[in-house]
Amino acid sequence: MGEESTQQYFTFLAGTTKNPVHLHVDRAKGVYLYDNKGRRYLDMIAGISVNNLGHNHPAIVSAVREQLDKFLHVMVYGDLTGQTQVDLARELAGHLPGKLRKIYFVNSGSEAIEGALKLSRRFTGRHEWIAFRKAYHGSTMGALSVMGGEYFKRAFRPLVPGTRFLDFNDPDQLNAITDKTAAVLVEPVQGEAGIILPEKGYLEAVRQRCDETGTLLIFDEVQTGFGRTGEMFAFQKYKVQPDILVLAKALGGGLPLGAFISSSPIMETLTYNPELGHITTFGGHPLSCAAGLASLRILSTELPVFQIAKKAKIIRDIFSNHPLIKEVRGTGLLFAIDTGTSGILDKFVRRSLHNGLITDFFLFDDSSFRISPPLTISEEELTFGCRLMLQTLEEVSA
């Protein structure tokens, strides 16, 4: 980013950190970003699991342009509908079990979490939520209340009361779920904790305890949805069905779109006592739905072509047994590479940028870096990117 652009950034844009990396993106195509000087960067994180089909996929761009010629916003969600919105809901429902049929579109993952939490209280009449330590569900006040890390929460207290936290993968704590619990909110794979996979039988045990207590089970698949784990959704991979499913990120094909999904009896409680129990102005925006529909149709037919398992093996083979790597954790194309050393990740991310790579760290794991490239990345591109990551790690560790 040039000096003038940097000055304007600090003058006009609110930031999230005092020291951003300042890559000024001019355009993006496939698995690459290009800055305003024409330099190319290999994207190894896909906008944090958003651009699962890469950047500016021609079918997605074409679908957005077609919708653009028809209409943009027309009315608050729920009154006036367009065919693209209906088509996306129908197509999405076709990939879900029969119980998960009613889809409520919103604008983001945080909004989808908020809607799911409200829905759980409305349906059960209970007030308690159970979430997990080191879980991330968004930054709005309700989502922040169920975040499993105090560092990001303490400055904003008091938060929504009635939330309890368990340790992921500890079945001995599941008795904390009682007939007072409205919902258990869990990521089937913990993302910001550093890609923590569920141990065998754990999600099944959570499901069973929820059934015993009449508690709703909410799966946050904002990061894991739409092929990221090798299946369309992680709950299919682990064969545990939630009562409420939360989606976002890749749902919109690169445009802002989120959703919370449940059964008709549960979802219909938002339509009375009070009416408009949940409402959004821009949720299910026609451009976002057009992009999401095009993306979903491609994934529906081409996901096996991407050979996710083969690409995952490339990542494991390159990083395993290297002296600077403590552990490789992942599933599908969602990986944490654990260096076992804290304090070097900021240097690693910045050095990666210098070397032409886009990478990232995790909020609740200060020794691991993230790999979640577009699913469309070729084996050659992935191999190059992973080897360059190792080279970069060696450079910052020297």
C-alpha positions in Angstrom: 0.0 0.0 0.0 1.4 3.4 -1.0 2.1 6.1 1.5 -1.0 8.2 0.5 -3.3 5.1 0.6 -1.9 4.2 4.1 -2.6 7.7 5.4 -6.1 7.6 4.0 -6.7 4.2 5.5 -5.9 5.5 9.0 -7.9 8.7 8.4 -11.1 7.3 7.1 -11.4 3.6 8.0 -12.0 2.2 11.5 -9.5 -0.6 12.2 -9.2 -3.7 14.3 -5.6 -3.4 15.2 -3.0 -0.6 15.6 -0.6 -2.4 13.2 -2.5 -3.9 10.2 -0.5 -5.6 7.4 -1.7 -3.1 4.8 -2.0 -5.2 1.7 -3.9 -3.0 -0.8 -5.7 -5.5 -3.1 -6.4 -4.3 -6.6 -8.0 -7.5 -8.0 -8.3 -11.2 -7.4 -8.6 -14.2 -9.6 -8.7 -17.9 -8.8 -6.3 -18.6 -5.9 -4.4 -15.3 -6.3 -4.7 -11.7 -5.1 -2.9 -8.9 -6.9 -1.9 -5.6 -5.3 -1.9 -2.2 -6.8 1.6 -2.7 -8.1 0.7 -5.9 -9.9 2.4 -8.3 -7.5 0.7 -11.7 -7.1 0.0 -13.4 -3.8 -1.1 -17.0 -3.3 -4.2 -17.1 -1.1 -3.7 -20.0 1.4 -6.7 -19.0 3.6 -9.6 -18.2 1.1 -10.7 -15.1 3.0 -10.9 -17.4 6.1 -12.9 -20.2 4.4 -15.1 -17.8 2.4 -13.9 -18.2 -1.2 -14.1 -21.9 -1.4 -14.3 -21.7 -5.2 -11.5 -19.2 -5.4 -11.9 -15.5 -6.3 -14.1 -14.2 -9.1 -15.4 -17.6 -10.3 -16.9 -16.9 -13.7 -20.2 -18.7 -12.9 -20.6 -16.7 -9.7 -19.8 -13.4 -11.4 -22.3 -14.2 -14.2 -25.1 -15.0 -11.8 -24.5 -11.7 -9.9 -24.6 -9.7 -13.1 -27.8 -11.4 -14.2 -29.5 -10.6 -10.9 -28.0 -7.1 -11.0 -30.0 -6.4 -14.2 -33.3 -7.5 -12.5 -33.4 -5.7 -9.1 -31.5 -5.1 -5.9 -33.1 -4.5 -2.5 -36.9 -4.4 -2.6 -38.2 -4.9 1.0 -37.4 -6.1 4.5 -36.8 -9.9 4.6 -40.0 -12.0 4.7 -42.6 -10.0 2.9 -41.4 -9.6 -0.7 -39.4 -12.5 -2.1 -37.5 -13.1 -5.3 -37.0 -16.4 -7.2 -33.3 -16.4 -6.5 -33.8 -16.4 -2.8 -36.4 -19.2 -3.1 -34.1 -21.2 -5.4 -31.2 -21.0 -3.0 -33.3 -22.1 -0.1 -34.7 -25.1 -2.0 -31.3 -26.1 -3.3 -29.8 -25.8 0.2 -32.6 -27.8 1.7 -31.9 -30.5 -0.8 -28.5 -31.1 0.8 -29.9 -31.3 4.3 -31.9 -33.9 6.2 -35.6 -33.6 6.3 -35.8 -32.0 9.7 -33.6 -29.1 8.6 -36.0 -27.5 6.1 -36.7 -24.0 7.2 -34.0 -21.5 6.3 -33.8 -18.0 7.6 -31.3 -15.9 5.7 -29.3 -13.1 7.4 -26.1 -11.1 6.5 -23.3 -12.8 8.4 -22.2 -15.5 10.7 -22.6 -13.4 13.8 -26.2 -12.5 12.8 -26.9 -16.2 12.2 -25.6 -17.1 15.7 -27.8 -14.3 17.2 -30.9 -15.7 15.4 -30.1 -19.3 16.5 -29.7 -18.3 20.1 -32.9 -16.3 20.1 -34.7 -19.2 18.4 -33.5 -21.7 21.1 -34.9 -19.5 23.9 -38.2 -18.9 22.1 -38.8 -22.5 21.4 -37.7 -24.0 24.7 -38.8 -21.2 27.1 -35.4 -21.7 28.8 -32.7 -19.1 29.3 -29.4 -21.0 29.7 -26.9 -21.6 26.9 -23.9 -23.9 27.1 -20.9 -23.1 24.9 -17.3 -24.2 24.8 -14.0 -22.7 25.9 -11.9 -21.5 22.9 -14.9 -21.3 20.7 -15.5 -18.3 18.4 -19.0 -17.5 17.2 -18.8 -13.8 16.3 -18.4 -10.3 17.8 -21.9 -9.0 18.3 -23.1 -8.9 21.9 -25.0 -12.2 21.9 -22.3 -14.0 20.0 -19.6 -12.5 22.2 -21.5 -13.8 25.2 -20.9 -17.4 24.0 -17.3 -16.8 22.9 -15.0 -19.0 24.8 -12.2 -16.5 25.4 -12.2 -13.8 28.1 -9.6 -11.6 26.5 -12.0 -10.4 23.8 -15.0 -10.1 26.2 -13.9 -8.4 29.4 -14.0 -4.8 28.0 -17.6 -5.2 26.9 -19.2 -6.7 30.0 -21.9 -7.1 31.2 -22.8 -9.5 28.5 -25.9 -11.7 28.1 -26.3 -13.7 31.3 -27.0 -17.4 31.5 -24.1 -18.9 29.6 -22.0 -21.7 30.9 -18.8 -23.1 29.3 -17.5 -26.6 29.0 -14.2 -28.0 27.6 -14.5 -29.4 24.1 -13.9 -33.2 24.0 -14.5 -33.8 27.7 -17.5 -36.1 28.0 -17.4 -36.0 31.8 -18.7 -32.4 31.7 -21.8 -33.1 29.7 -24.0 -33.6 32.8 -23.9 -29.8 33.0 -26.5 -29.9 30.3 -29.8 -30.1 32.1 -33.5 -29.4 31.7 -32.7 -25.8 32.2 -30.5 -25.6 29.1 -32.1 -24.0 26.1 -29.3 -24.9 23.7 -25.8 -26.3 23.4 -23.8 -24.3 20.8 -20.8 -26.1 19.4 -18.5 -26.1 16.4 -18.2 -29.7 15.2 -14.5 -28.8 14.5 -13.2 -26.0 16.7 -11.8 -23.4 14.4 -10.1 -20.5 16.3 -8.9 -22.9 18.9 -6.5 -24.2 16.3 -8.5 -26.8 14.3 -9.4 -29.2 17.2 -11.2 -32.2 15.8 -13.9 -34.0 17.8 -12.7 -37.2 19.5 -14.5 -40.4 18.5 -18.0 -40.5 20.0 -17.9 -37.0 21.5 -20.4 -35.3 19.3 -22.7 -38.3 19.6 -22.5 -38.0 23.4 -23.4 -34.3 23.2 -26.4 -35.2 20.9 -27.5 -37.9 23.3 -27.3 -35.6 26.4 -29.3 -32.9 24.5 -32.0 -35.5 23.7 -32.2 -36.6 27.3 -32.7 -33.1 28.6 -34.9 -31.7 25.8 -32.1 -29.3 24.9 -31.6 -28.0 21.3 -28.2 -28.7 19.7 -26.8 -25.9 17.5 -23.9 -26.6 15.2 -21.9 -23.6 14.1 -20.7 -24.5 10.7 -19.7 -21.0 9.6 -16.1 -22.2 8.9 -16.7 -25.9 8.2 -19.6 -25.7 5.7 -19.6 -26.1 1.9 -16.9 -28.7 1.3 -14.3 -27.4 3.7 -14.0 -30.7 5.6 -14.3 -32.8 2.4 -18.1 -33.3 2.9 -20.7 -30.6 2.1 -21.1 -30.1 5.9 -19.1 -31.4 8.8 -22.2 -32.8 10.6 -22.5 -35.2 7.6 -18.9 -36.2 8.1 -19.4 -36.9 11.8 -22.9 -38.3 11.3 -24.5 -36.2 14.1 -27.5 -34.1 13.2 -28.1 -30.8 15.0 -31.5 -29.2 15.7 -30.3 -25.8 14.4 -27.6 -25.4 11.8 -25.7 -22.1 11.4 -24.0 -21.2 8.1 -22.2 -18.2 6.6 -18.8 -17.5 5.0 -18.8 -19.7 1.9 -22.6 -19.7 1.7 -22.6 -16.4 -0.2 -19.9 -17.4 -2.7 -17.9 -14.3 -1.8 -20.8 -12.0 -0.9 -22.2 -11.4 2.6 -24.8 -14.1 3.5 -25.6 -16.1 6.6 -28.4 -18.5 7.6 -29.8 -20.4 10.5 -31.8 -23.5 9.7 -34.1 -25.7 11.7 -37.4 -27.6 11.5 -40.7 -26.1 10.7 -42.1 -26.5 14.3 -39.1 -24.8 15.8 -38.7 -22.0 13.3 -42.4 -21.1 13.2 -42.2 -19.9 16.8 -40.6 -16.8 15.5 -43.8 -15.9 13.7 -46.1 -15.4 16.6 -46.1 -14.1 20.2 -44.6 -11.8 19.0 -45.0 -11.6 15.3 -41.7 -10.5 13.7 -39.9 -12.5 16.4 -36.8 -12.0 14.3 -36.3 -9.6 11.4 -33.6 -8.3 9.1 -33.6 -5.7 6.4 -31.0 -7.0 4.1 -30.9 -10.7 5.0 -31.1 -12.9 1.9 -30.1 -10.0 -0.4 -30.8 -11.0 -4.0 -27.2 -10.5 -5.1 -25.8 -12.6 -2.3 -28.4 -15.3 -3.0 -27.5 -15.3 -6.7 -23.8 -15.8 -5.8 -24.7 -18.4 -3.2 -26.9 -20.4 -5.6 -24.2 -20.4 -8.3 -21.6 -21.5 -5.8 -23.7 -24.2 -4.3 -24.6 -25.7 -7.7 -20.9 -25.9 -8.6 -20.0 -27.5 -5.3 -22.9 -30.0 -5.7 -21.5 -31.3 -8.9 -17.8 -30.7 -8.7 -16.8 -31.3 -5.0 -15.5 -34.8 -5.7 -13.4 -33.3 -8.6 -11.5 -31.2 -6.1 -10.0 -34.3 -4.5 -9.9 -32.8 -1.0 -8.5 -35.9 0.7 -5.6 -36.1 -1.8 -4.8 -32.4 -1.2 -5.0 -32.9 2.6 -2.4 -35.6 2.3 -0.1 -33.1 0.5 -0.3 -30.8 3.5 0.4 -33.6 6.0 3.3 -35.0 4.0 5.0 -31.6 3.7 4.7 -30.5 7.3 4.9 -33.7 9.2 8.3 -34.7 10.7 9.8 -31.3 10.2 11.9 -30.1 13.1 10.0 -26.8 13.3 6.6 -28.4 13.4 5.2 -29.8 16.6 1.8 -31.1 15.3 -0.3 -31.0 12.1 -4.1 -30.9 12.9 -6.8 -30.8 10.3 -9.5 -32.3 8.2 -10.3 -31.7 4.5 -8.7 -28.4 3.6 -8.8 -26.9 7.1 -5.5 -27.2 8.9 -3.5 -25.8 11.8 0.2 -26.2 11.6 1.5 -26.0 15.2 5.0 -24.7 15.6 5.0 -25.3 19.4 6.4 -21.7 19.7 4.4 -18.6 20.7 5.5 -15.1 19.7 6.6 -15.7 16.1 3.2 -15.8 14.2 3.0 -12.1 13.6 6.4 -12.2 12.0 5.4 -15.3 10.1 2.3 -13.7 8.6 4.2 -10.5 7.6 7.1 -12.4 6.2 4.6 -14.6 4.3 3.2 -11.5 2.7 6.7 -10.4 1.7 7.2 -13.9 0.1 3.9 -13.6 -1.8 1.7 -15.7 0.5 -1.6 -14.9 2.3 -1.8 -16.8 5.6 -3.2 -16.2 9.1 -3.1 -17.2 12.7 -5.8 -18.3 15.2 -7.5 -16.3 17.9 -7.1 -18.9 20.7 -3.9 -20.7 19.6 -0.7 -18.5 19.6 1.6 -21.2 18.2 -0.2 -22.3 15.0 -0.8 -20.9 11.6 -3.8 -21.6 9.4 -4.1 -23.3 6.0 -7.6 -23.2 4.4 -7.1 -22.4 0.7 -9.7 -22.4 -2.0 -10.9 -25.9 -2.6 -10.1 -25.3 -6.2 -6.4 -24.9 -5.6 -4.3 -27.3 -7.8 -1.9 -29.8 -6.3 1.0 -27.9 -7.8 -0.2 -24.6 -6.3 -0.8 -26.2 -2.9 2.6 -27.9 -2.9 4.3 -24.6 -3.8 2.4 -22.7 -1.1 3.1 -25.2 1.6 6.8 -25.4 0.8 7.0 -21.6 0.7 5.3 -21.6 4.2 8.0 -23.9 5.5 10.7 -21.7 4.0 9.1 -18.6 5.6 8.9 -20.4 9.0 12.6 -21.2 8.7 13.4 -17.6 7.9 11.5 -16.2 11.0 12.9 -18.9 13.2 16.5 -18.4 12.3 
